[in-house]
């Protein structure tokens, strides 16, 4: 099991990023909360990782905070929640917001996330509630704000592509982005605004 990676950030296109670790390029999938914490390209980063092994692929997921990886691992143990949906949940809500939804039985906030239906939301609340005492520690570190990074290209188009990768339909992603003033904003900043509006 690969527990963590430390290396140079060489590429990013949410939800994917590439790290150069001693000359080996690791492709990692990460939630938007991790992208918000990334430094500039070619700077060193450390990610806590979780490796998912399937018949057709080995997929490495990375998280800037240990609490995020802990929550990810708890989520994929819930019936009907796979790694892709867990990544979407972590991208749409901070760990603290997710815990509040569970504690307050707020299934409506969970249903607003792509791929989370009413039954899945109810299952999340029931199955995750018992794990909250163990998972609650470290929320502050999971929510810590990092340095925003600039993106070369069209930030709005890259934000739409990232939202589609997270499970939103292209039409819905376009609507989420269309009214956001993108001037001077990075792709990550646009996605953060879009996701905050989607879960209200």
Beta strands, then each sheet from edge to edge (+ up, - down):
strand 1: 4-13
strand 2: 16-21
strand 3: 24-30
strand 4: 44-53
strand 5: 58-63
sheet 1: 1+ 2- 3+ 5+ 4- 1+
end
